[in-house]
Structures are given as C-alpha cells and as structure tokens.
Amino acid sequence: MTDVAHTGSESVRPVRIVVDAMGGDFAPGNEVQGVIQALDRSSLIELILVGREPELVAALGSNAAHPRVSIVHADDVIAMGDEPSSIVKQRKTSSLYMGLDLVRQGKADAFVSAGNTGGVMATSTMLCGRIPGVSRPTIGTFLPTKTGRPTLLLDVGANVDSKPKFLSDYAVMGSVYTQLMNGVTSPTVGLLNVGEEPGKGTEVAQQSYELLRTNGVNFAGNVEGRDILAGTVDVVVCDGFEGNIVLKFAESILSFLKERFRAYANRGILQKLAMAAFTPVLRKALSGMDYQEYGGVPLLGVNGVTIIGHGSSSPKALANMILRAEEVVRKDVNGTIERALAHAATAAKEQI
C-alpha cells in the first residue's frame, strides 16, 4: 500500500478502510461491486477486503490486482442469527472479528459491514473500546424531512432501557456528527417524548430533559413523533427501543408508497399512463427516503470508525458506506466527540 496520495500541491494520506466482504445477505458479490464503485469515486482510499480469499479473487476479477485493494483471508463467516457475545471469544477467524482487529491494531482507519448488526456493535466496542467520556456507544441514522435538511435520530437500536446519562451523551455525539457531516452550525437537539411540555413522559425522560438543558448542546426541548419528518430539530435523541421502532416504520414508508402507486397503475390504462408520466418526478421527490443514499449508520462513541449497513445493502449502498467512513475519519469525528464530551462534563459540574 502507498503511504500518501497526491492532490495538487499537497499530500494526503489515503484512508485505509476494512470491508467485511462476507457480511451481507448478498456477499461477497454486492460488497465487491460496492468496493469497485467506491474506488472509482475516491482516489484517496485504500480498501482491505476481509473474507474467503478464493471467493473474493473470483468476484474481483481483474480488480484483484488493483493497487488500492488488498485481501485478508478469513475462513469463518458470522451469520445474521449468530450470537454477538460469542464472536470475540470463539469466532476469531471470522471476517467480522479479523476486520475489526485490524482497526484495533492501527492497521486500518475504519471498518464497514452489512453483516450481523449486534455482532458488529458488540465486537467494535469490545475490541476498540470507547472514546473517553462515552457512557454507551450509539447508532444513529439520518431521516429525510420536509425542510430538505435531514434529521439525525439516535439511538436506533444499540441500547434499550437507556439511562439519562446515555441520552445526554447521545445528544452530544449527535450534535458533533451533524455539525461535521452536514455542516450545520449549532444543531438543535430534541428529546423524543409524548408531549412538548418539560414535565411529560417517564421518569427517565424527565431526568434526561434536565441533563440536556445543562450539557452544552443546543437543546430545543421535547419533540413528538410528528416533528421528526417535519424537521423541527436537527437531532432527535431517544432510547434504542423507541428509536428502532421509529426507524423500521420510516423504512417501510417508501415500500408502502411504491405498492400504493403500483396498485393505482393496475386499475386501468389511463392510470398506467398517468403513473408513467409522473414516475420520474415521484422517483426524484422520494429519493431522499432511499436508505441507499445514506449507505449505513455510524456507531458513535467507539474508539474507531465503524459504519453498519443493511444486510440487503446494494452495491450503491455499500459504496456510500465506504465513502461515509472516509469522511468520518477525515473530519476527525471521534476526536471532536471526545473534546465535546469533556466540555459537557465541565458544563454540568458548573451547574452544581
């Protein structure tokens, strides 16, 4: 691998990204195609494919000799139904474990996987540890809004029964991620609740409200479910139980609309013609709801960059995951989170 890539008069070190090439439902085919697309779109990445070498060489074809591609052989493959807690102790020859171990050793900057989500989260945390000051890592995802500026929802499934301190940390990490990735100055943060009033919700929600008022984020108060797609705030924090339900519901909207449009077109020739005329407009209007555009979700709080994707991720989604990982590394999201959490801790002490 080369040490630097040259762009004009300055030298920039390529970002080394590990791809769990056996992780997704359609591995290694989709993973390999995603790798090829990512290489075409960025000249400043080097990709390490971890998986069964004979299968990867065959899938890569002539790209197996690409100067920015290398392969690390791993015999074992983690299935979607495998127990996450068994990976670190019993599955050390798996592509998931070996890939994350490269990040732990400093031989790679980031890890991308469309494999077992629980396994990726657990192994990332156990191997790489947490950023200083992080109580619990979290995963978040951007959701489209009517304002045109996406809202970051977190946690979307990493932790259930979150404590108020966890939610406070999610808010800080989400603010940093939104500011760096979307260029939003002082992102607004809302706490997902059953009403806007401060006294609403469970005891955890009420205690979280008080912490969010004093941890240094731009807290806008409680928000309701209808506020997410409305784009009322830039970041919405909640427990992973509620967040995962919201995420899965949001993901179902696009397929629901497609089915409704298809049913309408099947009513007759006039409806078919009408849909044919409007399909390009509808496709463009709904493109922001396509998960492929965002690729995957970041595991924030881990002392290493991990991007997690759908098991059924397409090559396009995987390419976007890889490019998202490059961006997270270059913008030093983890370093900024560490500094922001230290500032939040200081602010909280001053309130006592």
DRENDO-1510 file (C-alpha; in Angstrom, 1 decimal, always signed):
<recs>
REC; n; res; u; v; w
REC; 1; MET; +0.0; +0.0; +0.0 .
REC; 2; THR; +1.1; +3.5; -0.7 .
REC; 3; ASP; +1.7; +6.0; +2.2 .
REC; 4; VAL; +0.3; +9.1; +0.6 .
REC; 5; ALA; -1.9; +10.2; -2.3 .
REC; 6; HIS; -1.1; +13.4; -4.1 .
REC; 7; THR; -3.7; +16.1; -4.9 .
REC; 8; GLY; -2.2; +19.2; -6.4 .
REC; 9; SER; +0.5; +20.7; -4.2 .
REC; 10; GLU; -0.5; +18.9; -1.0 .
REC; 11; SER; -0.1; +15.3; +0.1 .
REC; 12; VAL; -2.9; +13.5; +1.8 .
REC; 13; ARG; -2.6; +10.1; +3.4 .
REC; 14; PRO; -5.2; +7.6; +2.0 .
REC; 15; VAL; -7.8; +6.4; +4.4 .
REC; 16; ARG; -7.5; +2.7; +4.9 .
REC; 17; ILE; -10.9; +1.1; +5.2 .
REC; 18; VAL; -11.7; -2.5; +6.0 .
REC; 19; VAL; -14.7; -4.1; +4.3 .
REC; 20; ASP; -16.3; -7.1; +5.8 .
REC; 21; ALA; -16.6; -8.8; +2.5 .
REC; 22; MET; -18.6; -11.7; +3.7 .
REC; 23; GLY; -21.1; -9.9; +6.0 .
REC; 24; GLY; -24.2; -9.1; +3.9 .
REC; 25; ASP; -27.0; -11.1; +2.6 .
REC; 26; PHE; -25.5; -11.0; -0.9 .
REC; 27; ALA; -21.9; -11.3; +0.0 .
REC; 28; PRO; -19.4; -11.2; -1.5 .
REC; 29; GLY; -20.9; -10.0; -4.8 .
REC; 30; ASN; -22.5; -6.8; -3.6 .
REC; 31; GLU; -19.6; -6.0; -1.3 .
REC; 32; VAL; -17.1; -6.4; -4.2 .
REC; 33; GLN; -19.2; -4.3; -6.6 .
REC; 34; GLY; -19.5; -1.6; -3.9 .
REC; 35; VAL; -15.8; -1.6; -3.4 .
REC; 36; ILE; -15.3; -1.1; -7.2 .
REC; 37; GLN; -17.7; +1.8; -7.2 .
REC; 38; ALA; -16.1; +3.4; -4.2 .
REC; 39; LEU; -12.6; +3.2; -5.8 .
REC; 40; ASP; -14.0; +5.0; -8.9 .
REC; 41; ARG; -15.5; +7.7; -6.7 .
REC; 42; SER; -12.5; +8.4; -4.4 .
REC; 43; SER; -8.8; +8.3; -5.2 .
REC; 44; LEU; -7.9; +8.7; -1.5 .
REC; 45; ILE; -9.0; +5.4; -0.1 .
REC; 46; GLU; -7.3; +2.0; +0.2 .
REC; 47; LEU; -9.6; -0.9; +0.8 .
REC; 48; ILE; -8.9; -4.1; +2.7 .
REC; 49; LEU; -11.3; -6.9; +1.9 .
REC; 50; VAL; -11.6; -9.5; +4.6 .
REC; 51; GLY; -13.1; -12.8; +3.8 .
REC; 52; ARG; -12.6; -16.1; +1.9 .
REC; 53; GLU; -9.8; -15.2; -0.5 .
REC; 54; PRO; -10.7; -17.6; -3.3 .
REC; 55; GLU; -14.3; -16.2; -3.5 .
REC; 56; LEU; -13.0; -12.6; -3.3 .
REC; 57; VAL; -10.4; -13.1; -6.0 .
REC; 58; ALA; -13.1; -14.6; -8.3 .
REC; 59; ALA; -15.6; -11.8; -7.6 .
REC; 60; LEU; -13.0; -9.1; -8.1 .
REC; 61; GLY; -11.7; -10.4; -11.4 .
REC; 62; SER; -9.2; -8.1; -12.9 .
REC; 63; ASN; -9.7; -5.7; -9.9 .
REC; 64; ALA; -8.0; -8.2; -7.7 .
REC; 65; ALA; -4.7; -6.6; -8.9 .
REC; 66; HIS; -5.9; -3.1; -8.2 .
REC; 67; PRO; -3.1; -1.1; -6.4 .
REC; 68; ARG; -5.5; +0.2; -3.8 .
REC; 69; VAL; -7.1; -3.2; -3.0 .
REC; 70; SER; -5.8; -5.9; -0.7 .
REC; 71; ILE; -7.3; -9.1; +0.7 .
REC; 72; VAL; -7.0; -10.6; +4.1 .
REC; 73; HIS; -8.2; -14.2; +4.2 .
REC; 74; ALA; -10.7; -15.2; +6.9 .
REC; 75; ASP; -12.3; -18.7; +7.0 .
REC; 76; ASP; -15.2; -18.0; +9.2 .
REC; 77; VAL; -18.4; -16.1; +8.4 .
REC; 78; ILE; -20.8; -14.6; +11.0 .
REC; 79; ALA; -24.4; -15.3; +10.1 .
REC; 80; MET; -27.2; -12.9; +10.9 .
REC; 81; GLY; -28.6; -15.1; +13.6 .
REC; 82; ASP; -25.3; -15.8; +15.4 .
REC; 83; GLU; -24.9; -14.7; +19.0 .
REC; 84; PRO; -22.9; -11.5; +19.2 .
REC; 85; SER; -21.3; -12.3; +22.5 .
REC; 86; SER; -19.7; -15.4; +21.1 .
REC; 87; ILE; -17.7; -13.6; +18.4 .
REC; 88; VAL; -14.8; -12.2; +20.5 .
REC; 89; LYS; -14.2; -15.5; +22.4 .
REC; 90; GLN; -15.0; -18.1; +19.8 .
REC; 91; ARG; -15.0; -16.6; +16.3 .
REC; 92; LYS; -11.6; -15.0; +16.0 .
REC; 93; THR; -11.1; -16.3; +12.4 .
REC; 94; SER; -14.3; -14.6; +11.2 .
REC; 95; SER; -14.2; -11.8; +8.7 .
REC; 96; LEU; -16.0; -9.6; +11.3 .
REC; 97; TYR; -13.5; -10.1; +14.1 .
REC; 98; MET; -10.4; -10.1; +11.9 .
REC; 99; GLY; -11.5; -6.9; +10.2 .
REC; 100; LEU; -12.2; -5.0; +13.4 .
REC; 101; ASP; -8.9; -6.3; +14.8 .
REC; 102; LEU; -7.1; -4.5; +12.0 .
REC; 103; VAL; -8.6; -1.3; +13.2 .
REC; 104; ARG; -7.7; -2.1; +16.8 .
REC; 105; GLN; -4.1; -2.7; +15.8 .
REC; 106; GLY; -4.0; +0.6; +13.9 .
REC; 107; LYS; -3.5; -1.1; +10.6 .
REC; 108; ALA; -6.8; +0.4; +9.3 .
REC; 109; ASP; -8.7; +3.6; +9.9 .
REC; 110; ALA; -12.3; +2.3; +9.6 .
REC; 111; PHE; -14.5; -0.7; +9.3 .
REC; 112; VAL; -17.6; -1.2; +7.1 .
REC; 113; SER; -20.0; -4.1; +7.4 .
REC; 114; ALA; -23.5; -5.1; +6.2 .
REC; 115; GLY; -23.4; -8.1; +8.5 .
REC; 116; ASN; -24.8; -9.0; +11.9 .
REC; 117; THR; -25.6; -5.6; +13.4 .
REC; 118; GLY; -25.4; -6.8; +17.0 .
REC; 119; GLY; -22.2; -8.6; +16.3 .
REC; 120; VAL; -20.6; -5.5; +14.7 .
REC; 121; MET; -21.7; -3.3; +17.6 .
REC; 122; ALA; -20.5; -5.8; +20.3 .
REC; 123; THR; -17.2; -6.6; +18.7 .
REC; 124; SER; -16.4; -3.0; +17.8 .
REC; 125; THR; -16.9; -2.0; +21.4 .
REC; 126; MET; -15.0; -4.9; +22.9 .
REC; 127; LEU; -12.0; -4.7; +20.6 .
REC; 128; CYS; -11.7; -1.0; +20.1 .
REC; 129; GLY; -13.1; +0.3; +23.4 .
REC; 130; ARG; -15.0; +3.5; +23.9 .
REC; 131; ILE; -14.0; +7.1; +23.3 .
REC; 132; PRO; -13.1; +8.7; +26.7 .
REC; 133; GLY; -16.2; +10.1; +28.3 .
REC; 134; VAL; -18.7; +7.9; +26.4 .
REC; 135; SER; -21.1; +6.0; +28.6 .
REC; 136; ARG; -22.5; +3.9; +25.8 .
REC; 137; PRO; -21.9; +3.8; +22.1 .
REC; 138; THR; -24.9; +4.6; +19.9 .
REC; 139; ILE; -26.1; +4.2; +16.4 .
REC; 140; GLY; -28.0; +6.9; +14.6 .
REC; 141; THR; -29.4; +7.4; +11.1 .
REC; 142; PHE; -30.4; +10.4; +9.1 .
REC; 143; LEU; -34.1; +10.7; +8.1 .
REC; 144; PRO; -35.4; +13.0; +5.4 .
REC; 145; THR; -37.6; +15.9; +6.4 .
REC; 146; LYS; -39.9; +18.3; +4.6 .
REC; 147; THR; -37.3; +21.1; +5.1 .
REC; 148; GLY; -34.8; +19.3; +2.9 .
REC; 149; ARG; -32.3; +19.0; +5.7 .
REC; 150; PRO; -32.1; +15.5; +7.3 .
REC; 151; THR; -32.7; +14.9; +11.0 .
REC; 152; LEU; -30.4; +12.6; +12.8 .
REC; 153; LEU; -32.2; +10.1; +15.0 .
REC; 154; LEU; -30.3; +8.2; +17.7 .
REC; 155; ASP; -30.3; +5.8; +19.4 .
REC; 156; VAL; -31.9; +3.4; +16.8 .
REC; 157; GLY; -31.2; +0.1; +18.4 .
REC; 158; ALA; -27.8; -0.1; +20.1 .
REC; 159; ASN; -29.2; +0.3; +23.6 .
REC; 160; VAL; -32.6; -0.4; +25.2 .
REC; 161; ASP; -33.5; +0.9; +28.7 .
REC; 162; SER; -31.1; +3.9; +28.3 .
REC; 163; LYS; -30.3; +5.9; +31.4 .
REC; 164; PRO; -30.5; +9.7; +31.3 .
REC; 165; LYS; -26.7; +10.0; +31.1 .
REC; 166; PHE; -26.7; +7.8; +28.0 .
REC; 167; LEU; -29.3; +10.1; +26.3 .
REC; 168; SER; -27.2; +13.1; +27.3 .
REC; 169; ASP; -24.1; +11.6; +25.6 .
REC; 170; TYR; -26.2; +10.7; +22.5 .
REC; 171; ALA; -27.1; +14.4; +22.2 .
REC; 172; VAL; -23.5; +15.5; +22.4 .
REC; 173; MET; -22.3; +12.9; +19.9 .
REC; 174; GLY; -25.2; +13.5; +17.5 .
REC; 175; SER; -24.6; +17.2; +17.6 .
REC; 176; VAL; -21.0; +16.7; +16.7 .
REC; 177; TYR; -21.8; +14.3; +13.9 .
REC; 178; THR; -24.5; +16.6; +12.4 .
REC; 179; GLN; -22.2; +19.6; +12.6 .
REC; 180; LEU; -19.3; +17.9; +10.9 .
REC; 181; MET; -21.1; +15.8; +8.4 .
REC; 182; ASN; -23.9; +18.2; +7.4 .
REC; 183; GLY; -22.2; +21.5; +8.0 .
REC; 184; VAL; -24.9; +22.6; +10.5 .
REC; 185; THR; -23.8; +25.3; +12.9 .
REC; 186; SER; -25.0; +24.7; +16.5 .
REC; 187; PRO; -27.5; +21.9; +15.6 .
REC; 188; THR; -30.8; +21.9; +17.5 .
REC; 189; VAL; -31.5; +18.8; +19.7 .
REC; 190; GLY; -34.9; +17.5; +20.7 .
REC; 191; LEU; -35.8; +14.8; +23.2 .
REC; 192; LEU; -38.4; +12.4; +21.8 .
REC; 193; ASN; -41.4; +12.4; +24.1 .
REC; 194; VAL; -45.2; +12.1; +24.3 .
REC; 195; GLY; -45.6; +15.9; +24.6 .
REC; 196; GLU; -43.7; +19.1; +24.3 .
REC; 197; GLU; -44.1; +20.2; +28.0 .
REC; 198; PRO; -41.0; +19.7; +30.2 .
REC; 199; GLY; -42.9; +17.5; +32.7 .
REC; 200; LYS; -44.1; +15.0; +30.1 .
REC; 201; GLY; -43.1; +11.4; +29.8 .
REC; 202; THR; -41.4; +8.8; +32.0 .
REC; 203; GLU; -39.0; +9.5; +34.9 .
REC; 204; VAL; -36.1; +8.8; +32.6 .
REC; 205; ALA; -37.4; +11.3; +30.1 .
REC; 206; GLN; -37.9; +13.9; +32.7 .
REC; 207; GLN; -34.4; +13.4; +34.1 .
REC; 208; SER; -32.9; +13.4; +30.6 .
REC; 209; TYR; -34.6; +16.7; +29.9 .
REC; 210; GLU; -32.8; +18.3; +32.9 .
REC; 211; LEU; -29.4; +16.9; +31.8 .
REC; 212; LEU; -29.9; +18.1; +28.2 .
REC; 213; ARG; -30.6; +21.6; +29.5 .
REC; 214; THR; -27.1; +21.8; +31.0 .
REC; 215; ASN; -24.7; +19.7; +28.9 .
REC; 216; GLY; -23.9; +22.3; +26.4 .
REC; 217; VAL; -25.9; +21.2; +23.4 .
REC; 218; ASN; -28.4; +23.5; +21.7 .
REC; 219; PHE; -31.4; +21.9; +23.4 .
REC; 220; ALA; -34.8; +22.8; +21.9 .
REC; 221; GLY; -36.9; +20.8; +24.4 .
REC; 222; ASN; -39.2; +17.8; +23.9 .
REC; 223; VAL; -40.4; +16.8; +20.4 .
REC; 224; GLU; -43.1; +14.4; +19.3 .
REC; 225; GLY; -43.0; +11.7; +16.6 .
REC; 226; ARG; -44.6; +14.1; +14.1 .
REC; 227; ASP; -41.7; +16.5; +14.5 .
REC; 228; ILE; -39.1; +14.1; +13.1 .
REC; 229; LEU; -40.1; +14.2; +9.4 .
REC; 230; ALA; -41.2; +17.8; +9.8 .
REC; 231; GLY; -37.5; +18.7; +10.5 .
REC; 232; THR; -38.3; +20.6; +13.7 .
REC; 233; VAL; -34.8; +19.9; +15.1 .
REC; 234; ASP; -31.5; +18.6; +13.6 .
REC; 235; VAL; -31.0; +15.8; +16.2 .
REC; 236; VAL; -33.6; +13.7; +18.0 .
REC; 237; VAL; -32.5; +11.5; +20.9 .
REC; 238; CYS; -34.4; +8.6; +22.4 .
REC; 239; ASP; -33.9; +5.2; +23.8 .
REC; 240; GLY; -33.0; +2.5; +21.4 .
REC; 241; PHE; -36.3; +0.7; +21.9 .
REC; 242; GLU; -38.3; +3.6; +20.6 .
REC; 243; GLY; -35.7; +4.6; +18.1 .
REC; 244; ASN; -35.7; +1.3; +16.4 .
REC; 245; ILE; -39.4; +1.2; +16.1 .
REC; 246; VAL; -39.4; +4.7; +14.5 .
REC; 247; LEU; -36.6; +3.6; +12.1 .
REC; 248; LYS; -38.3; +0.5; +11.0 .
REC; 249; PHE; -41.6; +2.4; +10.5 .
REC; 250; ALA; -39.8; +5.1; +8.5 .
REC; 251; GLU; -38.1; +2.5; +6.3 .
REC; 252; SER; -41.4; +0.9; +5.5 .
REC; 253; ILE; -42.9; +4.1; +4.1 .
REC; 254; LEU; -41.1; +4.0; +0.8 .
REC; 255; SER; -42.1; +0.4; +0.0 .
REC; 256; PHE; -45.7; +1.2; +1.1 .
REC; 257; LEU; -45.9; +4.2; -1.2 .
REC; 258; LYS; -44.4; +2.2; -4.1 .
REC; 259; GLU; -47.0; -0.6; -3.6 .
REC; 260; ARG; -49.8; +2.0; -3.5 .
REC; 261; PHE; -48.6; +3.6; -6.7 .
REC; 262; ARG; -48.4; +0.1; -8.4 .
REC; 263; ALA; -51.9; -0.7; -7.2 .
REC; 264; TYR; -53.2; +2.6; -8.7 .
REC; 265; ALA; -51.5; +1.9; -12.0 .
REC; 266; ASN; -53.1; -1.5; -12.2 .
REC; 267; ARG; -56.6; -0.1; -12.2 .
REC; 268; GLY; -56.6; +0.6; -15.9 .
REC; 269; ILE; -54.8; +2.1; -18.9 .
REC; 270; LEU; -55.5; +5.7; -18.0 .
REC; 271; GLN; -53.9; +5.2; -14.6 .
REC; 272; LYS; -50.9; +3.4; -16.1 .
REC; 273; LEU; -50.4; +6.4; -18.5 .
REC; 274; ALA; -50.7; +8.8; -15.6 .
REC; 275; MET; -48.2; +6.9; -13.5 .
REC; 276; ALA; -45.8; +6.6; -16.4 .
REC; 277; ALA; -45.9; +10.4; -16.8 .
REC; 278; PHE; -45.3; +11.1; -13.1 .
REC; 279; THR; -42.9; +8.3; -12.2 .
REC; 280; PRO; -39.7; +10.3; -12.9 .
REC; 281; VAL; -41.0; +13.2; -10.7 .
REC; 282; LEU; -42.0; +10.8; -8.0 .
REC; 283; ARG; -38.7; +9.0; -8.1 .
REC; 284; LYS; -36.8; +12.2; -7.7 .
REC; 285; ALA; -39.1; +13.5; -4.9 .
REC; 286; LEU; -38.8; +10.3; -2.9 .
REC; 287; SER; -35.1; +9.8; -3.5 .
REC; 288; GLY; -34.3; +11.3; +0.0 .
REC; 289; MET; -36.1; +8.4; +1.6 .
REC; 290; ASP; -33.9; +5.7; +0.0 .
REC; 291; TYR; -31.5; +4.2; +2.5 .
REC; 292; GLN; -29.0; +3.6; -0.3 .
REC; 293; GLU; -28.2; +7.3; -0.4 .
REC; 294; TYR; -27.1; +7.3; +3.2 .
REC; 295; GLY; -25.4; +3.9; +2.9 .
REC; 296; GLY; -25.1; +2.9; +6.5 .
REC; 297; VAL; -25.3; +4.2; +10.1 .
REC; 298; PRO; -22.3; +5.2; +12.3 .
REC; 299; LEU; -21.6; +3.5; +15.5 .
REC; 300; LEU; -20.8; +6.7; +17.5 .
REC; 301; GLY; -18.7; +6.5; +20.7 .
REC; 302; VAL; -16.4; +3.6; +19.8 .
REC; 303; ASN; -12.7; +4.4; +19.7 .
REC; 304; GLY; -12.5; +3.5; +16.0 .
REC; 305; VAL; -14.8; +4.3; +13.0 .
REC; 306; THR; -17.5; +1.7; +12.3 .
REC; 307; ILE; -20.2; +2.0; +9.7 .
REC; 308; ILE; -23.1; -0.5; +9.8 .
REC; 309; GLY; -25.4; -1.2; +6.8 .
REC; 310; HIS; -28.5; -3.2; +6.0 .
REC; 311; GLY; -27.9; -6.9; +5.4 .
REC; 312; SER; -29.5; -6.5; +2.0 .
REC; 313; SER; -27.3; -3.5; +1.1 .
REC; 314; SER; -26.9; -2.9; -2.6 .
REC; 315; PRO; -23.5; -2.1; -4.2 .
REC; 316; LYS; -24.5; +1.5; -4.3 .
REC; 317; ALA; -25.3; +1.5; -0.6 .
REC; 318; LEU; -22.0; -0.3; +0.2 .
REC; 319; ALA; -20.1; +2.3; -1.8 .
REC; 320; ASN; -21.8; +5.1; +0.1 .
REC; 321; MET; -20.9; +3.3; +3.4 .
REC; 322; ILE; -17.3; +3.2; +2.4 .
REC; 323; LEU; -17.2; +6.9; +1.4 .
REC; 324; ARG; -19.1; +7.8; +4.6 .
REC; 325; ALA; -16.3; +6.0; +6.6 .
REC; 326; GLU; -13.7; +8.0; +4.7 .
REC; 327; GLU; -15.5; +11.3; +5.6 .
REC; 328; VAL; -15.8; +10.4; +9.3 .
REC; 329; VAL; -12.1; +9.7; +9.5 .
REC; 330; ARG; -11.0; +12.8; +7.7 .
REC; 331; LYS; -13.3; +15.1; +9.7 .
REC; 332; ASP; -12.0; +13.6; +13.0 .
REC; 333; VAL; -15.5; +12.9; +14.3 .
REC; 334; ASN; -14.1; +10.8; +17.2 .
REC; 335; GLY; -11.6; +13.4; +18.4 .
REC; 336; THR; -14.3; +16.1; +18.2 .
REC; 337; ILE; -16.7; +13.9; +20.2 .
REC; 338; GLU; -14.1; +13.4; +22.9 .
REC; 339; ARG; -13.5; +17.1; +23.3 .
REC; 340; ALA; -17.2; +17.9; +23.3 .
REC; 341; LEU; -18.0; +15.3; +26.0 .
REC; 342; ALA; -15.2; +16.8; +28.1 .
REC; 343; HIS; -16.7; +20.2; +27.7 .
REC; 344; ALA; -20.2; +18.9; +28.5 .
REC; 345; ALA; -18.8; +17.3; +31.7 .
REC; 346; THR; -17.3; +20.6; +32.7 .
REC; 347; ALA; -20.5; +22.5; +32.0 .
REC; 348; ALA; -22.5; +20.0; +34.1 .
REC; 349; LYS; -20.2; +20.5; +37.1 .
REC; 350; GLU; -20.5; +24.2; +36.9 .
REC; 351; GLN; -24.3; +23.8; +37.2 .
REC; 352; ILE; -24.0; +22.0; +40.5 .
</recs>
